[in-house]
Amino acid sequence: MATLSLKPSERYQLSDWHNNSYLLSTNAEQQREASYQIRQEARVLRNETNNQTIWDERDNQDRLAERIDTVNRMKEKLDKCLTDLDAEMDALAHIKESAEQNLQAKNLPMDVAIECLTLRESRRDIDVVNDSVEQQLHKEVAVIEATKKALQTKVTLAFEQLCLLQEVRQQLNSDHRDKMEALDIDRGCLSLTLQSPNLSLKANPTRVPDNTSSLQQWDEFSQFIINRAETEMKHSVELREAIVLTIAETNNELEAQRVATEFTFRKRLREIEKLYSELKWQEKNSLEEIADMQQDIRHLEDDLQRKMLNLKLCHTRLESRTYRPNLELCRDQAQYGLSDEVCQLEETIKILKQKLAQTQDALDSLFKHLAHLQADIACKANTLLLDTKCMDTRRKLVVPAEKFVPEVDTFTRTTNRVLSPLKKCYLEQT
């Protein structure tokens, strides 16, 4: 008899079977409902994210464009500041060069003043005097040194200011280059689209570099450089005005001193010429007096010789009358007369000899004084020549170098036009 072999397994109830079918249907409906909800949310999310992305991109494009405008306005400020700075540097360099030329031009007045002082050291004897001309020449040297010092100070200040301006220009130029590079980068970013090539994901693109500055720092930095440049340009303008004023003041002071010195020179020359003429007149009168004195001495000597002859005559007569014989040797009127004549002649001869000695002493004094006069005349002639040479040398201050022709010879210190008579007298005296 056959037997039924049953596989041992778990058996479910019919209710379990129905519950399982119901759960499957219910879960299917719930899953479909959940899927539908997710699909709707996904569509909303897509729309929202697409709109957000579009608006974010548009906002960032506007921000980039606005930033480009901001940077460009700052760049234009830097452009204007650089242009103004270059113009100011050129103006300051030009005025500095002018001050250097004026400083160099002061060497000629200094050389002329020193040459005049050196020439006047060749004066002799009493003419080596600390007169007003020498005082004015020393004052002129002091004025020239003061003007050179003032100009040198301004040149140094101008050089230092140019260095400061150059430093500011380098900062402006560096900031300007940074602005140009930033503008190129931002314009490149603004020009990128979804169709642009070379778009790729970057590693940590939202990182903040260590040297990143804030917007306030960016604005303050550029504005600080511009403000500093404007301040330095203002100082440069003030310095240029001060240099122009210094150049004008130094030129006026030097010109006033030159006029004063040359006026003193002319006054001194007139004074020496007047004294020279007086000495020449005294020399002429002294020579005439010497000639008269010499003639009177010759007359005195002649009279003395005649008086000696008269004395000899009286002596001879008296001696001869001593040989009268006997009573004829009497003291008669002739004897008394001859004796009186001898006494008178001896007294006259004594007086004449005294007067002759006195006259010769006076003549010697005249000769000595004439020698002093002639020596002083030679000194005055030498001084006139030296001062005239100084005046001729000072013509360099008003006559261009290419047109200057000395009127006084350098070696003989003479001039054919004015000093020929003076030269002749000077050579005669020396």
Secondary structure as GFF3:
##gff-version 3
##sequence-region A 1 430
A	DSSP	alpha_helix	14	105	.	.	.	ID=ss1
A	DSSP	alpha_helix	107	120	.	.	.	ID=ss2
A	DSSP	three_ten_helix	125	127	.	.	.	ID=ss3
A	DSSP	alpha_helix	132	191	.	.	.	ID=ss4
A	DSSP	alpha_helix	215	321	.	.	.	ID=ss5
A	DSSP	three_ten_helix	326	328	.	.	.	ID=ss6
A	DSSP	alpha_helix	333	393	.	.	.	ID=ss7
A	DSSP	three_ten_helix	394	397	.	.	.	ID=ss8
A	DSSP	three_ten_helix	401	403	.	.	.	ID=ss9
A	DSSP	alpha_helix	420	429	.	.	.	ID=ss10
###
